[in-house]
Amino acid sequence: MLGAGLLSAGGAVAPGDAAAQSCSLPSGLSPVGSGPTRFTMLLRINSDDNVQAYTNQANPISEGGFIGNRVRPQDIFVLNTRFLGNASGTNPPMTSTVAAELAQKLRTAFPCNRIIALTGMNPDPFAAGYSFSLFDNPNVFAMMTDFEPMDWDDDPTRPPWNYKYEKVLKRIKSFTSTMNTVLATNPAGATKRTGLVPIDHSTWNFGEIAQLLDKRNRRLGGTKLGPLSVQTQDACANEGSTGYAERLDTLFDQYKFKTIRKKVKKGGKTRKVTIRRKLKKRSRPNPANLSVQISFSHNPTGSGMALTRTSPAIADSCISAGLKQGAGAFFFFASTEAMSQLFLQPRMAGLRPPAFSTSRR
């Protein structure tokens, strides 16, 4: 149990977070502290194969034992309810029924670790990517919606996707309001947090989005409980650790400052200027509720999406850069095979050594 520096350091926990209360978990996605203390893994679960990789001690898939012994109580499993299944059919689409079964298996094997439902924006309750998948499941800690074009387009009644931030913010406000209402008015969903997993766009203000999520979660009794995970994986894939550090520096800056356009008069003329203004402390979102993303493969191709062209070694260097910038929670959008390789990299091996020896005499 990693009790020290978690609940007491992280602040108040929402009354409904029973697992967090009994297991002394942080109020944010990650605890306060530095290095290994703050470092928190969000682990993608697409299928029962992934669950078995973390829970089946009889089948080690990495040096040093099965990858489940790298997991610590503060780490979070993310059920990707958007998973459409594999081509062979051995892993089915993650409908609500499949997701509930996987959640129960994870809860049995990891009684303290929190579980997040990563949902899409599909209105069909019987399809993978259903907007409210697992909203009433007692094993789920938070609902985080994937906000990007492919999910938005799952509902043909919606207007076309638009990258303009003013429109984006209005749509996020509307969707999260609906999500919050559904959760708040259902006893089985009332204790769950409402979060978002948006694409990373240079013109969007993620600090403002985080403030909105904090407002949506005030029904839980805390002022700063809104979870946000920004899809920063391209920065790592495109520019390595240096580019990743620069992107996170800008991202965390939005949690402290806002920019406004203001009219000023000079030389008899009026013009608009951009002013950078520090957010008041009570208004600043909690960076511990922010998770940054790294996608990688155990067999990178060198082209295509960040997921296919990033190696475990590059991912490892981006972890180091991210921690130096103040990140604590890292969402690893990767297969369990890729994770097994990541645990062998120098930085990750130090952050997550095996919790126990698997050797027998």
C-alpha positions in Angstrom: 0.0 0.0 0.0 1.3 3.4 -0.9 -0.4 5.4 1.8 2.2 8.0 2.6 1.8 11.3 0.8 -1.4 10.3 -0.9 -4.7 11.2 0.7 -3.3 13.7 3.2 -1.2 15.4 0.5 -3.7 15.3 -2.3 -6.5 17.0 -0.4 -10.1 16.1 0.2 -11.7 13.2 -1.6 -15.2 13.4 -2.9 -17.6 11.7 -0.5 -18.6 9.0 -3.0 -15.1 7.9 -3.8 -15.3 4.9 -1.5 -12.2 3.2 -3.0 -10.2 6.3 -2.6 -11.2 6.7 1.0 -10.5 3.1 2.0 -7.2 2.8 0.0 -5.8 6.3 0.8 -5.6 7.3 -2.9 -5.1 10.9 -4.1 -7.9 13.3 -4.8 -6.5 14.1 -8.2 -5.4 11.6 -10.9 -1.9 11.8 -9.4 -0.6 12.6 -5.9 1.6 15.5 -5.0 5.3 15.0 -4.6 8.1 14.3 -7.1 9.5 11.5 -9.2 8.1 8.1 -8.3 5.8 9.5 -5.6 3.9 11.7 -8.2 4.3 9.4 -11.2 1.0 7.7 -12.0 0.2 5.4 -14.9 -3.1 5.4 -16.7 -3.2 2.0 -18.4 -5.3 1.4 -21.5 -7.5 -1.7 -21.5 -9.0 -2.8 -24.8 -9.8 -6.4 -24.2 -9.7 -9.4 -21.9 -6.2 -10.2 -23.2 -5.0 -6.9 -21.6 -6.7 -7.8 -18.4 -5.1 -11.2 -18.3 -1.7 -9.6 -19.0 -2.0 -7.6 -15.8 -3.6 -10.2 -13.6 -2.2 -13.6 -14.7 1.0 -14.3 -12.7 1.4 -17.7 -14.4 2.3 -16.1 -17.8 5.0 -13.5 -17.4 5.5 -11.5 -20.6 8.4 -9.3 -19.5 11.7 -9.7 -17.8 11.3 -9.3 -14.1 7.9 -11.0 -14.0 4.3 -10.3 -15.2 3.5 -6.7 -15.8 0.9 -6.6 -13.1 3.7 -6.4 -10.5 4.7 -3.0 -11.9 1.3 -1.6 -10.9 1.0 0.6 -7.8 -2.3 1.4 -6.0 -2.3 5.0 -7.3 -2.3 3.7 -10.9 -5.5 3.8 -12.9 -7.0 1.4 -15.4 -8.7 3.0 -18.4 -11.4 0.8 -20.1 -11.4 1.9 -23.7 -15.1 1.4 -24.4 -14.5 2.8 -27.9 -12.6 -0.4 -28.9 -14.3 -1.9 -31.9 -12.7 -5.3 -31.7 -10.0 -7.0 -33.6 -10.0 -8.4 -37.2 -9.9 -12.0 -36.1 -12.8 -11.6 -33.7 -10.9 -13.0 -30.8 -11.4 -9.7 -28.9 -15.0 -8.4 -29.3 -16.1 -4.8 -29.4 -16.2 -3.3 -25.9 -19.9 -2.9 -25.5 -21.3 -2.0 -22.1 -21.7 -5.7 -21.2 -18.1 -6.6 -22.1 -16.8 -3.5 -20.3 -18.6 -4.4 -17.1 -17.1 -7.9 -17.2 -13.6 -6.5 -17.6 -14.2 -3.9 -14.8 -15.2 -6.7 -12.4 -12.1 -8.7 -13.2 -9.8 -5.7 -12.7 -11.6 -4.8 -9.4 -11.1 -8.4 -8.1 -7.4 -8.4 -8.9 -6.7 -4.8 -8.0 -9.1 -3.8 -5.1 -7.5 -0.4 -4.6 -6.8 0.8 -8.2 -9.3 3.2 -9.7 -11.0 2.4 -13.0 -12.0 5.0 -15.6 -14.5 4.5 -18.4 -13.1 6.1 -21.6 -16.3 6.6 -23.5 -17.0 7.8 -27.0 -19.9 10.0 -28.1 -22.1 7.4 -29.7 -25.8 7.6 -28.7 -26.4 3.9 -29.3 -26.4 2.1 -25.9 -25.6 -1.3 -27.6 -22.5 -0.1 -29.5 -18.9 0.3 -28.6 -18.2 4.0 -27.8 -21.6 4.5 -26.2 -21.5 7.9 -24.4 -22.8 6.6 -21.1 -21.1 3.2 -21.0 -20.6 2.1 -17.4 -22.2 5.2 -16.0 -23.9 3.1 -13.4 -21.1 0.6 -12.7 -19.9 0.6 -9.1 -16.4 -0.3 -10.1 -15.9 2.9 -12.2 -14.4 6.0 -10.6 -14.9 8.5 -13.5 -16.4 8.9 -16.9 -14.0 10.5 -19.4 -15.3 11.3 -22.9 -13.0 11.1 -25.9 -13.5 14.4 -27.8 -12.3 14.2 -31.3 -13.7 14.1 -34.9 -14.3 10.4 -35.2 -16.3 10.3 -31.9 -18.2 13.4 -32.6 -19.3 12.0 -36.0 -20.8 8.9 -34.4 -24.0 10.9 -34.1 -25.2 12.0 -37.5 -27.6 14.5 -36.0 -24.7 16.7 -34.8 -23.4 19.5 -36.9 -20.0 19.0 -38.7 -16.9 18.9 -36.5 -15.2 22.3 -36.1 -11.7 23.1 -34.7 -12.5 26.8 -33.9 -12.1 27.1 -30.1 -15.2 29.2 -29.5 -17.4 26.5 -31.1 -15.5 23.7 -29.4 -15.9 25.2 -26.0 -19.7 25.7 -26.5 -20.0 22.0 -27.5 -17.9 20.8 -24.6 -20.1 22.9 -22.2 -23.2 21.4 -23.7 -22.0 17.8 -23.7 -20.5 17.8 -20.2 -23.7 19.5 -18.9 -25.7 16.6 -20.3 -23.2 14.0 -18.9 -23.3 15.7 -15.5 -27.1 15.8 -15.4 -27.3 12.0 -16.2 -24.8 11.1 -13.5 -26.2 13.5 -10.9 -29.8 12.3 -11.3 -29.0 8.6 -11.1 -28.1 7.1 -7.7 -25.7 4.6 -9.3 -23.8 7.4 -11.2 -24.0 10.2 -8.7 -20.5 9.6 -7.2 -18.7 9.5 -10.6 -16.6 12.3 -11.9 -17.1 13.9 -15.3 -14.0 14.2 -17.5 -12.7 14.8 -21.0 -10.0 13.4 -23.3 -9.7 16.0 -26.1 -7.3 16.2 -29.0 -4.3 18.4 -28.6 -4.9 21.6 -30.6 -2.6 24.6 -30.4 -5.4 27.2 -30.3 -7.4 25.6 -27.5 -7.2 26.7 -23.9 -7.0 23.6 -21.9 -6.8 25.5 -18.6 -10.3 27.0 -19.4 -11.6 23.5 -20.2 -10.2 22.2 -16.9 -11.9 25.0 -15.0 -15.2 24.0 -16.7 -14.7 20.4 -15.6 -14.1 21.5 -12.1 -17.5 23.3 -12.1 -19.2 20.1 -13.4 -17.8 18.1 -10.5 -18.7 20.4 -7.7 -21.7 18.3 -7.0 -19.2 15.8 -5.4 -18.2 18.3 -2.7 -14.9 19.5 -4.0 -13.8 22.6 -5.9 -11.1 21.0 -8.0 -12.0 17.5 -9.0 -12.3 17.7 -12.8 -10.1 15.1 -14.7 -8.7 16.0 -18.0 -6.4 14.0 -20.3 -4.9 15.9 -23.3 -3.8 13.9 -26.3 -0.2 15.1 -26.3 1.3 12.0 -28.0 2.1 13.7 -31.3 4.6 16.1 -29.5 6.6 13.1 -28.3 6.3 11.3 -31.6 7.3 14.3 -33.7 10.0 15.9 -31.6 11.0 13.5 -28.9 11.6 14.6 -25.3 12.6 18.2 -26.2 9.4 18.9 -28.1 7.3 17.0 -25.5 8.8 19.2 -22.7 8.0 22.4 -24.7 4.4 21.3 -25.3 3.8 20.4 -21.7 5.4 23.7 -20.5 2.8 25.6 -22.6 0.0 23.3 -21.4 0.8 23.8 -17.7 1.1 27.5 -18.3 -2.6 27.5 -19.3 -3.4 26.3 -15.8 -1.8 29.4 -14.3 -2.4 32.2 -16.9 -5.1 33.2 -19.3 -4.8 35.5 -22.4 -7.5 38.1 -23.2 -8.0 40.5 -26.0 -8.3 44.0 -24.8 -8.9 47.4 -26.6 -6.3 50.0 -25.9 -5.9 53.6 -27.1 -2.5 54.7 -28.3 -1.7 57.8 -30.4 -5.4 58.5 -30.9 -6.1 55.1 -32.3 -7.8 52.1 -30.7 -6.4 48.7 -31.3 -6.8 45.2 -29.8 -3.8 43.7 -27.9 -3.3 40.4 -26.3 -2.8 40.5 -22.5 -1.5 37.7 -20.4 -3.1 37.6 -17.0 -2.4 35.4 -14.0 -5.4 33.3 -12.8 -6.4 33.8 -9.2 -5.3 30.9 -7.0 -8.8 29.8 -6.2 -9.6 29.7 -9.9 -6.6 27.7 -11.1 -7.4 24.1 -11.9 -5.4 21.4 -10.1 -2.5 20.1 -12.4 -2.8 16.8 -10.5 -6.1 16.3 -12.4 -4.3 16.6 -15.7 -3.0 13.5 -17.5 -0.7 13.8 -20.5 -0.6 11.1 -23.1 2.2 9.0 -24.7 1.4 6.5 -27.5 4.0 4.0 -28.6 4.5 0.5 -30.0 6.7 -2.5 -29.3 7.2 -2.7 -33.0 7.3 0.9 -34.4 7.0 1.4 -38.1 8.5 4.9 -38.2 5.4 6.3 -39.9 1.7 6.9 -39.5 0.1 7.8 -36.2 2.1 8.4 -33.0 1.0 5.0 -31.8 2.7 3.2 -34.7 5.9 5.3 -35.1 7.0 5.8 -31.5 9.3 3.3 -29.8 9.4 2.4 -26.1 12.8 4.1 -25.8 11.4 7.4 -27.1 8.4 7.0 -24.8 10.8 6.5 -21.9 12.6 9.7 -22.7 9.3 11.6 -22.9 8.3 10.3 -19.4 11.5 11.9 -18.0 10.9 15.2 -19.8 7.2 15.2 -18.7 8.1 14.6 -15.0 10.6 17.5 -15.1 7.8 19.8 -16.4 5.6 18.9 -13.5 3.4 16.1 -15.0 2.3 13.4 -12.7 -0.3 11.3 -14.5 0.7 9.7 -17.8 -2.0 8.0 -20.0 -0.1 5.3 -21.9 -2.1 4.5 -25.0 -0.3 1.3 -25.8 -0.7 -2.5 -25.9 0.4 -4.6 -23.0 3.2 -6.0 -25.2 4.5 -2.4 -25.7 4.1 -1.7 -21.9 6.2 -4.8 -21.2 9.0 -3.3 -23.3 8.6 0.1 -21.7 9.2 -1.3 -18.2 12.6 -2.4 -19.4 13.7 1.1 -20.3 16.1 2.9 -18.0 13.7 5.7 -16.7 10.6 3.5 -16.4 12.5 0.6 -14.8 13.5 3.0 -12.0 10.0 4.5 -11.6 8.2 1.1 -11.7 10.5 -1.8 -10.6 8.8 -5.1 -9.9 6.9 -5.0 -6.6 8.1 -8.4 -5.7 10.4 -11.1 -7.0 8.9 -13.8 -9.2 11.9 -16.2 -9.0 11.5 -19.5 -7.2 14.2 -21.7 -5.6 
